[in-house]
Amino acid sequence: MTRTSTTTIIIGAALAGLFAAAAPAAPSKTAEPAKEKCAGIVKASLNDCATSTNACHGHVTTDSNSEAWIYLPAGTCSRIVGAHLSGAIDPTPPNQ
């Protein structure tokens, strides 16, 4: 082999390794990103679940209801002014 072809092979292998390392891993179909229930910031009729004053999602009639919550990516709620984590239990059956 000539020096040029050996160098080309080494550079090609190095680039392939870099691209493989930079490629994102395929997401798992069973793994869901962590979520948290964030309350106190929801616009009227956009809540994700029931509260003590209504029986279903989307039925809150006031903005920023302290009980009405929505799902957000974990770690987001504490960054929003007026928001707080909700300990409410979501009665929605899990997807099967």
N, C-alpha and C positions, 0 to 999 in steps of 0.2 A: 504494500500500500504506500502511496505517496504521502508526504507530509500534509499536503493540501486536503486530501480526502479524509485523513485521520482527524485533522482539525475540524473539518466540516461535520464529521460524525459526532465529535465531542460537543461542539457548539449546539448541534441539533438535539442531542440528548439532554443537555443542560436546559435548553429552552422548553423542551417537552416536560421536564421535571418542574420548571417554574409554572407553566400553565396548569399542570395537574395540581400543584399545591395551591394555586390561586382559585381554582374552580370550587364553587360552593358545593357542599355535600347535598345529595338529594334529600329533600325533606321526608321524614317518616310519615306514612299515612295515618298511623295511630297516635303519634305525638301531637298534642295541641300546644300552642304557645300558652304560657302562664297568663291568666287573666285575674283581675280583681274587680270587685263590685264597688263602684264609685258613686257616692250619693251627694246631693246638694247642688248639682250643677246642671241637671237635666231640664231641657226645654219641655213645656207642656206637651203631652201626648207622645213623647219619645222615650219613656222609661222602658226598661227591659223586663220588668216583672211587677207583680202585685205589691201593694203597700197596705197599711192598715185601713186606708180609706177607699181602696178600689180592688177589684178582683182579678185584674188582668193587666198585661203589659199594654202600654200605650193609652192608659186611661187617667193619668194624672192631669189635672186641669190647670195647674199653676206652674210657672217656671221656678226653678231652684227649690223645689219641694225637698225638705230635709230627709224624707224617707225614700224618695224616688231615686233609683240607681240605674246605671248602665255598666256594661262590661267594658273595661279598658285593659290594655296591656299592663302587666304587673309592673309596679313602680311609677306609673304615670299619675295616679290620683293625688299623691302627696305633693305634686308640683303645681296643682291647679288651685288658685285662690278660691276659697269658699267650699272646696270639696273635702269629703271625708270618706273613709272606707266604711262600707256597710257590712254588717254581720248577718244580713237577711239571708234566708235559705231560698234558693231558686227551686220552685216546685216543678219546673219544666222537665219532663222525662228526657233522659239522654238519647242522642241519636243512635240508632242501631243499624 
